[in-house]
């Protein structure tokens, strides 16, 4: 007996969503594989022939992936490309007998979620998804591989489509990160053949430590010589960076040369990461950047040092609360004092004893929580 049309459409949409979830995980896994092999110095292999990959991947799917999802995968127009990704993962050292059942479990969860939830939530662009990555995934090779991959727009588009179908994309990203980490480790085992060196912090990671990196999620292998990679390492999408560039230029009207020097500076990605973090916290970087024109002490001094002075001034401007934030804090403080039972409105606070230990610079104090857990508003 045929299903009524609405039920058939819902089942079809659920199967398509499950296939999209698998596609998303495969794209992420493939991006991690390529990045891991590139970092290991391996030249990119010629992709397996589509016909060969289709036959080999189809054999791997049997018994490892839910039958309806396997059928949906192999009947899709993009199955040859997905098959090539699966075979490339296998040849790189990934055990598909362990990988595919986990992917199948995720796909089944997505299929059931879509079947039970038809609510649509429209989302546009990729910046939202870059923010979700920063919130969900810690800094490291998986997040870096995703944001620096040529497939990033497709990955973001798939995330948006899944969200529109009522899927918990955040949970899929958690699973995708775990699988991506496994792919990275599998490739590393094959490439390094028993070597397990302890990788010290890069020179850029050591040199950047200080006011510029307070509270930021900075990877140990930070490489500021490669602007595209550095932004990806810090979790800043290219579209976000372009917006921060415009924001800085608008904050320095008539100072095009100075703005260009700062944007072109090696450490610019750290300022972009700072602005991205501020936006994740619901703060507006533009409200802080206006200080650069109000207080132009950075313009005084040798012209050869203008970039470093402007870098420090911008970092300080982003750290200090804006006028709105100061006003809000004043209101909260006044309200707290008014409601206090220990201090009347005319009673002065008494000074306490001096602290027993010396003050600790903010960036030397232990962080209260990982920046990877920050929330985007």
C-alpha positions as CSV (number, residue, x, y, z in Angstrom):
1,X,0.0,0.0,0.0
2,X,1.4,3.4,-1.0
3,X,1.9,6.0,1.6
4,X,-0.2,9.2,1.4
5,X,1.6,12.0,-0.4
6,X,2.3,14.1,2.7
7,X,3.9,11.2,4.5
8,X,5.9,10.2,1.4
9,X,7.2,13.8,1.1
10,X,8.2,13.8,4.8
11,X,10.0,10.5,4.5
12,X,11.8,11.7,1.4
13,X,12.8,14.9,3.2
14,X,14.1,12.9,6.2
15,X,16.1,10.7,3.9
16,X,17.6,13.6,2.0
17,X,18.5,15.3,5.3
18,X,20.2,12.1,6.5
19,X,22.2,12.1,3.3
20,X,23.1,15.7,3.7
21,X,24.4,15.0,7.2
22,X,26.6,12.2,5.9
23,X,27.8,14.5,3.1
24,X,28.7,17.2,5.7
25,X,30.7,14.7,7.8
26,X,32.5,13.4,4.7
27,X,33.4,16.9,3.5
28,X,34.8,17.7,7.0
29,X,36.6,14.4,7.2
30,X,38.0,14.9,3.7
31,X,39.1,18.4,4.5
32,X,40.9,17.2,7.7
33,X,42.6,14.4,5.7
34,X,43.9,16.8,3.0
35,X,45.1,19.2,5.7
36,X,46.8,16.5,7.7
37,X,48.6,15.1,4.6
38,X,49.6,18.6,3.6
39,X,51.1,19.4,7.0
40,X,52.9,16.1,6.8
41,X,54.5,17.2,3.5
42,X,52.7,14.6,1.4
43,X,51.8,15.6,-2.1
44,X,48.1,15.2,-2.9
45,X,47.3,11.9,-4.6
46,X,45.3,11.6,-7.7
47,X,41.7,10.8,-6.7
48,X,40.6,7.2,-7.3
49,X,38.7,6.7,-10.5
50,X,35.0,7.3,-9.9
51,X,33.9,3.9,-11.3
52,X,36.5,2.1,-9.1
53,X,35.6,4.2,-6.0
54,X,31.8,3.6,-6.5
55,X,32.2,-0.2,-6.5
56,X,34.7,-0.2,-3.6
57,X,32.6,2.2,-1.5
58,X,29.4,0.3,-2.2
59,X,31.0,-2.8,-0.8
60,X,32.1,-1.0,2.3
61,X,28.6,0.4,3.0
62,X,26.9,-3.1,3.1
63,X,26.0,-4.0,6.7
64,X,27.7,-0.8,8.1
65,X,25.1,1.8,7.2
66,X,21.3,1.7,7.6
67,X,19.8,0.2,4.4
68,X,17.5,3.2,3.6
69,X,20.3,5.7,4.1
70,X,22.7,3.6,2.1
71,X,20.2,3.4,-0.7
72,X,19.7,7.2,-0.6
73,X,23.4,7.8,-0.6
74,X,24.1,5.6,-3.6
75,X,21.1,6.9,-5.6
76,X,22.2,10.5,-5.3
77,X,23.9,12.4,-8.1
78,X,26.9,13.2,-5.9
79,X,27.5,9.6,-4.9
80,X,30.6,9.2,-7.1
81,X,32.3,12.1,-5.4
82,X,31.3,10.8,-1.9
83,X,32.6,7.3,-2.9
84,X,35.9,8.9,-3.9
85,X,36.1,10.6,-0.5
86,X,35.4,7.3,1.3
87,X,38.1,5.4,-0.7
88,X,40.6,8.3,-0.1
89,X,39.9,8.1,3.6
90,X,40.5,4.3,3.6
91,X,43.7,4.7,1.7
92,X,44.9,7.3,4.2
93,X,44.6,4.9,7.1
94,X,41.0,5.4,8.3
95,X,39.2,2.1,9.3
96,X,35.9,2.4,7.5
97,X,34.5,-0.6,9.5
98,X,34.7,1.7,12.6
99,X,34.0,5.0,10.8
100,X,30.9,4.2,8.8
101,X,28.8,2.7,11.7
102,X,29.3,6.0,13.6
103,X,28.4,8.0,10.6
104,X,25.3,5.8,10.1
105,X,24.2,6.4,13.7
106,X,24.4,10.2,13.2
107,X,22.5,10.0,9.9
108,X,19.7,7.9,11.5
109,X,19.4,10.5,14.3
110,X,19.1,13.2,11.7
111,X,16.6,11.2,9.7
112,X,14.4,10.7,12.8
113,X,14.7,14.4,13.9
114,X,13.6,15.7,10.5
115,X,10.7,13.2,10.4
116,X,9.5,14.5,13.8
117,X,10.2,18.2,13.3
118,X,9.2,20.1,10.1
119,X,9.7,23.6,11.6
120,X,11.8,25.8,9.3
121,X,14.4,28.3,10.6
122,X,15.8,30.5,7.8
123,X,19.5,31.4,8.2
124,X,21.7,33.2,5.6
125,X,25.4,33.6,5.0
126,X,28.4,31.8,6.5
127,X,29.5,34.1,9.3
128,X,26.9,32.6,11.7
129,X,28.3,29.1,11.0
130,X,31.9,30.3,11.6
131,X,30.7,31.6,15.0
132,X,29.1,28.2,15.7
133,X,32.3,26.5,14.8
134,X,34.2,28.7,17.3
135,X,31.7,27.9,19.9
136,X,31.4,24.2,19.3
137,X,34.9,23.2,18.2
138,X,38.2,24.0,20.0
139,X,41.1,25.5,18.1
140,X,43.0,22.8,16.3
141,X,43.5,21.0,13.0
142,X,39.8,20.1,12.6
143,X,38.4,23.6,12.9
144,X,41.3,25.0,10.9
145,X,40.8,22.5,8.1
146,X,37.1,23.3,7.8
147,X,37.5,27.1,7.6
148,X,40.5,27.0,5.3
149,X,39.0,24.3,3.0
150,X,37.8,25.4,-0.5
151,X,34.6,23.5,0.4
152,X,33.8,25.8,3.3
153,X,30.9,27.6,1.5
154,X,29.4,24.2,0.7
155,X,29.9,23.1,4.3
156,X,28.2,26.2,5.6
157,X,25.4,25.9,3.1
158,X,24.8,22.3,4.2
159,X,24.7,23.3,7.8
160,X,22.1,26.0,7.0
161,X,20.0,23.5,5.1
162,X,20.1,21.0,8.0
163,X,19.1,23.8,10.4
164,X,16.2,24.7,8.2
165,X,15.0,21.1,8.5
166,X,15.0,21.2,12.3
167,X,18.3,19.4,12.8
168,X,20.5,20.1,15.8
169,X,23.6,21.2,13.8
170,X,25.5,21.9,16.9
171,X,25.3,18.2,17.9
172,X,26.3,17.1,14.5
173,X,29.4,19.4,14.7
174,X,30.4,17.8,18.0
175,X,30.2,14.4,16.3
176,X,32.0,15.7,13.2
177,X,34.8,17.1,15.3
178,X,35.3,13.7,17.0
179,X,35.3,12.0,13.6
180,X,37.6,14.6,12.1
181,X,40.0,14.3,15.0
182,X,40.1,10.5,14.4
183,X,40.8,11.1,10.7
184,X,43.6,13.5,11.6
185,X,45.1,10.9,14.0
186,X,44.8,8.1,11.4
187,X,46.5,10.1,8.8
188,X,49.2,11.1,11.2
189,X,49.9,7.4,12.2
190,X,50.3,6.5,8.5
191,X,52.5,9.5,7.7
192,X,54.7,9.5,10.8
193,X,55.1,5.7,11.0
194,X,55.6,5.4,14.7
195,X,57.0,8.9,15.4
196,X,55.2,10.8,18.1
197,X,57.2,14.0,18.5
198,X,56.1,16.6,21.1
199,X,55.3,19.7,19.1
200,X,56.4,22.9,20.9
201,X,54.5,26.2,20.5
202,X,55.4,27.9,17.3
203,X,57.4,31.1,17.3
204,X,54.3,33.1,16.4
205,X,52.3,31.5,19.3
206,X,55.1,32.4,21.7
207,X,55.6,35.9,20.4
208,X,51.9,36.7,20.3
209,X,51.4,35.8,24.0
210,X,50.4,38.9,25.9
211,X,47.8,41.6,25.7
212,X,46.9,40.7,22.1
213,X,45.9,37.2,23.0
214,X,44.2,37.6,26.4
215,X,41.2,35.4,26.4
216,X,41.7,34.2,22.8
217,X,41.8,30.5,21.8
218,X,45.2,30.5,20.2
219,X,46.6,27.2,18.7
220,X,50.1,26.1,19.6
221,X,51.1,26.0,15.9
222,X,49.9,29.5,15.1
223,X,51.3,30.6,11.7
224,X,50.9,34.3,11.1
225,X,53.0,34.2,7.9
226,X,50.0,32.7,6.1
227,X,47.1,35.1,6.5
228,X,44.5,32.7,5.2
229,X,45.6,29.9,7.5
230,X,46.1,32.1,10.5
231,X,42.5,33.4,10.3
232,X,41.3,29.8,10.0
233,X,43.4,28.7,12.9
234,X,41.8,31.5,15.0
235,X,38.3,30.6,13.8
236,X,37.7,33.8,11.7
237,X,35.9,33.3,8.4
238,X,37.1,35.3,5.4
239,X,33.8,37.1,5.2
240,X,34.1,38.1,8.9
241,X,37.7,39.3,8.3
242,X,36.5,41.5,5.3
243,X,33.9,43.0,7.6
244,X,36.4,43.8,10.3
245,X,38.7,45.4,7.7
246,X,35.9,47.7,6.6
247,X,35.1,48.4,10.3
248,X,38.7,49.5,11.0
249,X,38.8,51.6,7.8
250,X,35.6,53.4,8.8
251,X,37.0,54.0,12.2
252,X,40.0,55.9,10.7
253,X,38.5,58.3,8.2
254,X,41.2,60.2,6.4
255,X,43.8,57.8,7.7
256,X,43.8,55.4,4.8
257,X,47.6,54.9,4.9
258,X,47.6,54.1,8.6
259,X,44.6,51.8,8.3
260,X,46.4,49.9,5.4
261,X,49.5,49.5,7.5
262,X,47.6,48.0,10.4
263,X,45.5,45.7,8.2
264,X,48.6,44.5,6.4
265,X,50.5,43.9,9.7
266,X,51.5,40.3,10.5
267,X,49.5,40.4,13.7
268,X,46.3,41.6,12.2
269,X,44.6,38.2,12.5
270,X,44.8,38.5,16.3
271,X,42.9,41.7,16.2
272,X,40.3,40.1,13.9
273,X,40.0,37.2,16.3
274,X,39.5,39.7,19.2
275,X,36.7,41.5,17.3
276,X,35.1,38.1,16.4
277,X,35.2,37.1,20.1
278,X,33.6,40.4,21.1
279,X,30.8,39.9,18.7
280,X,30.3,36.3,20.1
281,X,29.9,38.0,23.5
282,X,27.3,40.5,22.1
283,X,29.7,43.5,22.1
284,X,30.2,45.9,19.2
285,X,33.9,46.3,18.1
286,X,33.0,49.5,16.2
287,X,31.9,51.2,19.5
288,X,35.5,50.6,20.8
289,X,37.4,51.5,17.6
290,X,36.1,55.1,17.7
291,X,38.7,55.8,20.4
292,X,41.4,55.7,17.7
293,X,40.3,59.0,16.3
294,X,39.5,60.5,19.7
295,X,42.9,59.8,21.2
296,X,45.6,59.9,18.5
297,X,48.7,59.5,20.8
298,X,49.6,56.6,18.5
299,X,50.4,59.1,15.8
300,X,53.2,60.6,17.9
301,X,56.7,59.2,17.3
302,X,58.9,57.9,14.6
303,X,57.0,57.0,11.4
304,X,58.9,53.7,11.3
305,X,57.1,52.6,14.4
306,X,53.6,53.8,13.5
307,X,52.3,50.2,12.9
308,X,53.3,48.8,16.2
309,X,51.9,51.9,18.0
310,X,48.6,51.6,16.2
311,X,48.5,47.9,16.9
312,X,48.9,48.6,20.7
313,X,46.3,51.4,20.6
314,X,43.8,49.2,18.7
315,X,44.3,46.3,21.1
316,X,43.8,48.7,24.1
317,X,40.7,50.2,22.5
318,X,39.1,46.8,22.0
319,X,39.9,45.8,25.6
320,X,38.4,48.9,27.3
321,X,34.7,49.0,27.7
322,X,32.8,51.3,25.4
323,X,30.7,54.3,26.6
324,X,27.5,52.2,26.5
325,X,29.2,49.4,28.5
326,X,30.4,51.9,31.1
327,X,27.0,53.4,31.4
328,X,25.4,50.0,31.8
329,X,27.9,49.0,34.5
330,X,27.3,52.3,36.3
331,X,23.5,51.6,36.4
332,X,24.0,48.1,37.6
333,X,26.5,49.3,40.3
334,X,24.1,52.0,41.5
335,X,21.2,49.6,41.6
336,X,23.3,47.1,43.7
337,X,24.3,49.8,46.1
338,X,20.7,51.0,46.5
339,X,19.6,47.5,47.3
340,X,22.5,46.8,49.7
341,X,21.6,46.1,53.3
342,X,25.2,46.7,54.5
343,X,25.9,50.1,52.9
344,X,23.6,53.1,53.0
345,X,23.6,55.7,50.3
346,X,25.8,58.1,52.4
347,X,28.1,55.6,54.0
348,X,31.6,55.3,52.6
349,X,33.1,52.0,52.0
350,X,36.0,51.1,54.4
351,X,39.3,50.0,53.0
352,X,40.2,46.4,53.5
353,X,43.6,45.1,54.3
354,X,46.2,44.9,51.5
355,X,46.2,41.6,49.6
356,X,48.6,39.0,50.9
357,X,49.8,38.1,47.4
358,X,50.9,40.5,44.6
359,X,48.5,41.3,41.8
360,X,48.6,39.0,38.8
361,X,48.4,40.4,35.3
362,X,45.1,39.3,33.6
363,X,46.7,37.3,30.9
364,X,48.8,35.4,33.5
365,X,45.8,34.5,35.7
366,X,44.2,31.1,35.0
367,X,41.2,31.4,32.7
368,X,37.8,30.7,34.3
369,X,36.5,28.8,31.3
370,X,37.7,27.8,27.9
371,X,37.0,30.4,25.2
372,X,35.8,27.6,23.0
373,X,32.6,27.6,25.1
374,X,31.8,31.2,24.5
375,X,28.2,32.0,23.3
376,X,27.2,33.8,20.2
377,X,24.2,36.1,20.7
